[in-house]
Amino acid sequence: MKRGADVGRLRRVIAQNVRRLRKAQGFSQEGFADACGLHRTYIGAIERAERNVSVDNIERMADALGLEGWELLRSSAT
């Protein structure tokens, strides 16, 4: 496993994608959390890259955004 700067890189990619895509679709954090069936503070922690997100929750967020889960993992998700 790599250490240093690469640790958490994918977590940061997910955080950036979730925030950008949520805002682009006009969701508040609370509205997005409701659409995902998750708690607002959990969504905030994901967007700050503080939480290690499970595959199940990636799928829930992607569904709410109308995406496939893998799209949240791409460095340039649209």
C-alpha positions, 0 to 999 in steps of 0.5 A, spaced: 500 500 500 502 506 498 503 511 503 504 519 504 500 523 498 497 518 495 493 515 501 486 518 501 486 520 493 480 516 491 477 519 497 478 526 495 476 524 488 469 522 491 468 528 495 469 533 490 465 529 485 459 528 490 459 536 492 460 538 484 454 533 482 450 535 488 450 542 487 450 542 479 443 538 480 441 543 485 441 539 491 442 542 498 446 537 503 440 536 506 435 534 500 441 530 497 441 526 504 434 525 504 434 522 497 440 518 498 437 515 505 443 518 509 444 523 514 446 530 512 452 530 517 454 524 513 454 527 507 458 533 509 463 528 512 464 525 505 464 532 501 470 534 506 473 527 505 473 525 512 469 519 511 471 512 508 465 511 504 462 504 503 460 501 496 453 501 498 453 508 500 457 510 493 451 506 490 446 510 494 449 517 492 450 515 485 442 513 484 440 519 487 444 523 482 442 518 476 449 516 475 452 509 475 457 508 482 463 508 478 462 515 475 463 517 482 470 514 482 473 517 476 477 523 477 473 527 471 466 525 473 461 528 469 
